[in-house]
Amino acid sequence: MFSYTLRRMFSLIPVLIGMTLIVFAIIHAIPGNPAQVILGQRATREAVAALTQQLGLDRPWYIQYFDYLKALFHGDLGISLRTRGQINQEIWPYLAATIELTAVAMIIAVIVGVNAGIIS
């Protein structure tokens, strides 16, 4: 049983890397410049170029991706484009409600699943 669990845990690594790559690709496929969105339509080209460089959007995609992975590994979810605050700090107030909803959903799923298994 332990070896099965260990194999499943190791098979999770490529899945997580694949998912981060898909999310990263989707985010980069969205048209528009994030620096332009942050600064607004009336921003000068120089300001947009400076913010693009500050955010690291002028670097190749693969370097951006590895920086993204490194930040995720360290628990840094980045900066919100809308509020310019740390995403980690914006998530914390809602974490308790999320855990509570998840726990209740799991309890209901176990109760329904066990009863459905007994009936069948």
Order of alpha helices (4+ residues) and beta strands (2+ residues): alpha-alpha-alpha-alpha-alpha
